[in-house]
Amino acid sequence: MARERVDYFDMLKVSAMFFVCYLHFDLLNDGLMNNFSIMICTAGVPVFFMVNGALLLNAPFDMKKHMKRVGWVTLSYFLWRIITLVGLIFILNKSFGDFNTVDLLQYAIGGTVEGISTGHFWFMNTLLAIYIIFPLLKICFDHPKAKVILTVFCMILFVLRYGVMLFNVFSQILNCYAGLPLFSFSSLGSYNIFGYNGTFVLYFILGAILHKYFYIEQIKKRYFKMISVAAVIIGWILFFLEKAFETGATGPQHGVIDDGYTRVSSFIMSIGFFCLFIGVKFRYKIIQKIVSAISQSTLCIYYLHWLMGFVMLHLGSALDPFKSIWLNILKALVMVMVGTLVGVVLRLIPGVKKLV
């Protein structure tokens, strides 16, 4: 029996996918608003992890089904790595002769090859890492004392990821404006057994908790949506101010900010964005069908947008006079539409639909 689709999950996945496409290979000019517009896109990846956590941790657990899921995701991942490598070799006018056997074998198990940019695969590496420990997370989530266990666990992750980064930012500000010695708190990160992935383990769990309390159990909070909107706006502005401090409010660096996913401002913005959609339903069936089709194709869009981005780079300076928020929106929409079309077609092919 197919699992009933949750409207707001589809909305969140489509929004997050648009953010990813808006962020990568951007066609923005160096103006203030162009730089500001891209900062909200940092919420895209956290929202994906939150939706995944909400879906999986709140569902009944079956080890056999879980292993099948991991197997299909892994197979899809490695097939798309091959497709991406072949595609980029063709797009970049390279040849397989440019790489030795060791390079290709290293790439096959998740590494990189020089001259071929495949940095976007980090998302799937992290998702698979979470899937590996998922049975343990599920045990904690279903435990009679889950509230205490998860509260302590999430607080520890928050402090060791976001707290450390926040203290480092304050140290930089005090060094810059008060002349105090620069002090790094990064060594505290050694106590985080999950390392960088701890950021996304936290989002995975929080997505499940928020969905459980505010959607499944229908806990009502006054001004919940207003607070969510405020969180998005406040987080967005604070994140931009951090970016302005580190790389400038204007200029070509746009969304570039070190460890952007581990900023408290990014956390506030991402949580607010997720909460803003909780419980929202479609009014019109046609819109539901369109958004659902895009939502089911997000993995295909994610993989293909990288290849489309490199094709777009061949246009190079021809697009420079037209760079703007509007052109970047158009680029993101084209990526989403093409990826969705390919995803819909591939899902019609027996044996292939589970790979997209």
Phi, psi and omega in degrees: 000127183290142180285136180296134181282142178258119186306314187289336173296315179298318179299316181294317181296319179293317178299315181296321180293321176298317179302317180298315180291329177290324184285314185279140179055047187294149178244051182258150172274185188268010183289168183299309184293327177296317178294319181293321185299326188280345186293329180292340182295342177297340178285345185302305183294314176304321180297321177301314180293324179293319178296317178301314180296319180297320180291311190278316184289336179267002179258156175301144183259133175227115186301320181297315179295323179296316179296323176296318179299312179299319180297314180293318179296319179294315179299315178301317181301311183288326176295318178290332174297319179294313180301317181294317179298312180298316181298316181289326176299319179290313183296321183269009178056043176254182177219160180296340178292345179285350184235139178273174184299321180297319178302313183291321177294322178296319178294321184299330182262010175117003180274196180235162173238143184298133178089353179240111183275113178228037183296338182293343181291350180302327181300314181290325176302315181292318180298316179295323178298320178292320178300326180296320181265004184306316180305324178290319178296322180294320178300315179295319183294326182268357183294145178305330179254035183302323183301315180290312182301310184289326177298311180297314182298314181292323178296319179296313179299318181298313182296315184285343176254297185282322179298314180300314180296319180297316179297322178295321179295316178300320179297320178295319180295315179295324177293320184286317188256340180244355178073014179287153181300142179285126181233132180255135178261006187300333181297339177295338179297343180293343179273356179267106185295338182270352179060219182300325182293347178302329177303316187272337170296319179298314178297320180303314181288317182296324177300319179293319181294313181297319179294319182297311186282321187261348179244305182290310183270354174056040176291128184262135176232136179293139176060026184302313182290323178296319179295321180296316178298316179299319180298317179298312183293313181297314179298318180299313181294315180297321179296319178294322179296322176297317179298317180298321179294322187269321184231000179102148181284336176235175179115177187279356185277345171045249186275009184284120175205128184300134177051045183301328182287347182252021175270141178300323179298319177295321179298312180300315181296316183292315178297317179298319181294317178298312183295328181300329184265347185305126176083354181290136181236156178284142176268331185240132183299322183297321178292320178301317181294319180295310181296322179297319179297319178293316181301318180289347182254009186300323179295318178295317178299317183300315180290317185285330184298333180291317178292319179297325179297318180289328174297317180297326181298337179294338178287334172048233187294346181298334182267350185307315182294342186255001183300129183190174175299319183295318178294323180292324175297315180299316178300315180296319179296319179297316178301316181294315183293315180296315179298321179294315180302314179296318180298317179297317180294315182295327180289348176277348182268119180303136178085350182254330187302331180284352181265356181232000000 
